[in-house]
Amino acid sequence: MKSCCCASQKLIREKEKALLASQTHFTEDEVEAFFELFRKLSSCLVDDGVISKEEFQLGLFGNSRKQTLLANRLFQLFDSKRDGAIDFEEFVRALSVFHPKAAQTEKAAFSFQLYDIWETGFIQRKEVRKKVKELFLALLDESDLLLTDETVEAIVDKTFNEADSKGDGKIDEEEWRHFTAQYPSLLQSVTLPHLLDVGTVYPSFTTV
C-alpha cells in the first residue's frame, strides 16, 4: 500500500513537472532542481510543504525578521493564490518571469505590479517615490552612493512625467509597458542571469 502511494505521488510530481516546464521558461530538469531548492526553503523554519513569509525573507536576506517593502511586495506577487504561503507551482511560475528568456512584456507586467503598491491598477507618484527611495536605501549596503531626497525626487519626477503619457497624474499598465519598451534597462532588475544555469542556490532579489 505504501509503495502504491509513493508511486502515485511520483506520478503526480512527474505530471506537475511536465506541466510547469511547458508553461514556463524552464526545462523539466530545471523544474526538478527547483523542487529540491523549494523543499529546503519550505522546511527551513517549519516543514509544512509551503514557503511562509518568514522563510521567503530568510531566503532573500538571510534574516526571517527583516521586514521591507520590497520583501513584502515580492512575497505578495509570488503568493498568487493569496493564501499567505507560496506553494511549488507559485514558486516556479514567479521565478520564470525572472528568466533571461522571459519576454519584456512579462517583465514589464511583473514590475508594474511591484510598483502598484496599493493594487489600484495604477502607479501613483507617491508610490514610485517611496519605492525608489527604498531601493536606493537597499543599495547603500552595497556601495558608497549617497543621494539627497531632492535628487531622488528629481529622478522620480522625471521618470513619472515621461511615463505618464496621458497626463492624468498616474501611470497605467499600458503606459508602463510602452515606457519600459523605450527604456529596457528599467527591467534589468527583473532578470536573473544565473537562472540560465539553475542550481541549488536561492535566487537573490535584493536589487529588484
C-alpha positions as CSV (number, residue, x, y, z in Angstrom):
1,M,0.0,0.0,0.0
2,K,2.8,2.4,0.9
3,S,4.7,1.7,-2.3
4,C,1.5,2.3,-4.3
5,C,1.1,5.7,-2.5
6,C,4.7,6.6,-3.3
7,A,4.3,5.6,-6.9
8,S,1.1,7.8,-7.2
9,Q,2.9,10.8,-5.6
10,K,5.8,10.3,-8.0
11,L,3.4,10.2,-11.0
12,I,1.7,13.4,-9.8
13,R,5.1,15.1,-9.5
14,E,6.1,14.0,-13.0
15,K,2.9,15.4,-14.4
16,E,3.3,18.6,-12.5
17,K,6.9,18.9,-13.6
18,A,6.0,18.4,-17.3
19,L,3.1,20.9,-17.0
20,L,5.3,23.6,-15.4
21,A,8.1,23.1,-17.9
22,S,5.5,23.5,-20.7
23,Q,4.2,26.7,-19.3
24,T,7.4,28.4,-18.0
25,H,10.8,29.1,-19.3
26,F,12.4,26.1,-17.5
27,T,13.1,22.6,-18.6
28,E,11.8,19.6,-16.7
29,D,15.3,19.1,-15.2
30,E,15.4,22.7,-14.1
31,V,11.9,22.3,-12.5
32,E,13.2,19.3,-10.7
33,A,16.2,21.3,-9.4
34,F,13.8,23.9,-8.2
35,F,11.8,21.3,-6.3
36,E,14.9,20.4,-4.3
37,L,15.5,24.1,-3.6
38,F,11.9,24.6,-2.7
39,R,11.9,21.6,-0.4
40,K,14.9,23.0,1.5
41,L,13.5,26.5,1.8
42,S,9.9,25.4,2.7
43,S,11.3,23.4,5.6
44,C,13.9,25.8,7.0
45,L,11.6,27.0,9.7
46,V,8.5,24.8,9.5
47,D,8.4,21.6,7.4
48,D,4.9,22.1,6.0
49,G,5.5,21.9,2.3
50,V,5.0,25.7,1.6
51,I,7.1,28.8,1.9
52,S,6.0,31.2,4.6
53,K,6.7,34.9,4.5
54,E,9.4,34.4,7.1
55,E,11.1,31.6,5.1
56,F,10.8,33.7,2.0
57,Q,12.6,36.6,3.7
58,L,15.2,34.2,5.1
59,G,15.9,33.1,1.6
60,L,16.1,36.6,0.3
61,F,18.1,38.3,3.0
62,G,19.3,35.6,5.4
63,N,17.0,37.1,8.0
64,S,13.4,36.0,8.6
65,R,12.6,39.1,10.6
66,K,13.7,41.7,8.1
67,Q,10.5,43.5,7.1
68,T,10.9,45.6,4.0
69,L,8.5,47.0,1.4
70,L,10.5,45.1,-1.3
71,A,10.3,41.7,0.5
72,N,6.6,42.2,1.3
73,R,5.7,43.1,-2.3
74,L,7.7,40.2,-3.8
75,F,6.0,37.8,-1.4
76,Q,2.6,39.1,-2.4
77,L,3.4,38.6,-6.1
78,F,4.8,35.1,-5.6
79,D,1.8,34.2,-3.5
80,S,-0.6,34.5,-6.4
81,K,-3.3,32.5,-4.7
82,R,-3.3,35.0,-1.8
83,D,-3.4,32.3,0.9
84,G,-0.4,33.6,2.9
85,A,2.1,31.0,1.6
86,I,3.9,30.1,-1.6
87,D,3.5,26.6,-3.0
88,F,5.8,24.9,-5.5
89,E,3.7,25.9,-8.6
90,E,3.6,29.6,-7.5
91,F,7.4,29.5,-6.8
92,V,8.3,28.2,-10.2
93,R,5.8,30.4,-12.2
94,A,7.0,33.5,-10.4
95,L,10.7,32.7,-11.0
96,S,10.0,32.1,-14.6
97,V,9.4,35.9,-15.1
98,F,13.0,36.5,-14.0
99,H,14.4,34.1,-16.6
100,P,16.5,35.9,-19.2
101,K,14.3,34.3,-21.9
102,A,11.1,35.7,-20.5
103,A,9.5,38.3,-22.8
104,Q,9.9,42.0,-21.9
105,T,6.1,42.2,-21.7
106,E,6.1,39.6,-18.9
107,K,8.8,41.5,-17.0
108,A,7.0,44.8,-17.6
109,A,3.8,43.4,-16.2
110,F,5.5,42.0,-13.1
111,S,7.4,45.2,-12.4
112,F,4.2,47.2,-12.8
113,Q,2.5,45.0,-10.2
114,L,5.6,45.5,-8.0
115,Y,5.3,49.3,-8.1
116,D,1.5,49.3,-7.9
117,I,1.8,49.1,-4.1
118,W,-1.9,49.6,-3.2
119,E,-3.0,47.5,-6.2
120,T,-5.2,50.1,-7.7
121,G,-4.2,49.3,-11.3
122,F,-2.1,52.5,-11.5
123,I,1.3,53.6,-10.3
124,Q,0.8,56.7,-8.3
125,R,3.6,59.3,-8.0
126,K,3.8,58.8,-4.2
127,E,4.1,55.0,-4.7
128,V,7.1,55.5,-7.1
129,R,8.9,57.9,-4.8
130,K,8.5,55.6,-1.9
131,K,9.7,52.6,-3.9
132,V,12.7,54.3,-5.4
133,K,13.8,55.6,-2.0
134,E,13.7,52.2,-0.6
135,L,15.7,50.7,-3.5
136,F,18.4,53.4,-3.0
137,L,18.5,52.6,0.7
138,A,18.9,48.9,-0.1
139,L,21.8,49.7,-2.4
140,L,23.6,51.8,0.2
141,D,24.6,48.5,1.8
142,E,26.5,47.6,-1.4
143,S,28.0,50.9,-2.3
144,D,29.0,54.3,-1.0
145,L,26.4,56.1,-3.2
146,L,24.6,58.9,-1.3
147,L,21.8,60.8,-2.8
148,T,19.8,63.6,-1.2
149,D,16.0,63.5,-1.1
150,E,15.9,66.3,-3.6
151,T,18.0,64.2,-6.1
152,V,15.8,61.1,-5.7
153,E,12.7,63.1,-6.1
154,A,14.0,64.8,-9.2
155,I,14.8,61.4,-10.8
156,V,11.3,60.1,-9.8
157,D,9.6,63.2,-11.2
158,K,11.4,63.0,-14.5
159,T,10.6,59.3,-14.8
160,F,7.0,59.8,-13.9
161,N,6.4,62.7,-16.2
162,E,7.8,60.8,-19.2
163,A,5.9,57.6,-18.4
164,D,2.6,59.4,-17.8
165,S,1.9,60.0,-21.5
166,K,-1.8,60.6,-20.9
167,G,-1.0,63.4,-18.4
168,D,-3.6,62.2,-15.8
169,G,-1.2,62.1,-12.9
170,K,-0.9,58.3,-12.8
171,I,0.7,55.5,-14.9
172,D,-1.5,52.6,-16.1
173,E,-0.1,49.3,-17.3
174,E,-0.2,50.2,-21.0
175,E,1.8,53.4,-20.3
176,W,4.3,51.5,-18.2
177,R,4.7,48.8,-20.9
178,H,5.4,51.5,-23.6
179,F,7.8,53.3,-21.3
180,T,9.8,50.2,-20.4
181,A,9.9,49.3,-24.1
182,Q,11.6,52.7,-24.7
183,Y,13.9,52.2,-21.7
184,P,14.5,48.4,-21.3
185,S,17.2,49.0,-18.8
186,L,14.4,49.6,-16.3
187,L,13.7,45.9,-16.4
188,Q,17.2,44.7,-15.8
189,S,16.4,44.0,-12.2
190,V,13.6,41.6,-13.3
191,T,16.2,39.4,-14.9
192,L,18.4,36.9,-13.0
193,P,21.1,35.7,-15.4
194,H,22.0,32.7,-13.3
195,L,18.6,31.2,-14.0
196,L,20.2,30.0,-17.2
197,D,22.2,27.7,-15.1
198,V,19.9,26.5,-12.4
199,G,21.5,25.0,-9.3
200,T,20.5,24.9,-5.7
201,V,21.4,28.4,-4.7
202,Y,18.4,30.5,-3.8
203,P,17.9,33.4,-6.2
204,S,18.6,36.9,-4.9
205,F,16.2,39.7,-5.5
206,T,17.9,42.3,-3.4
207,T,18.4,44.6,-6.4
208,V,14.9,44.2,-7.9
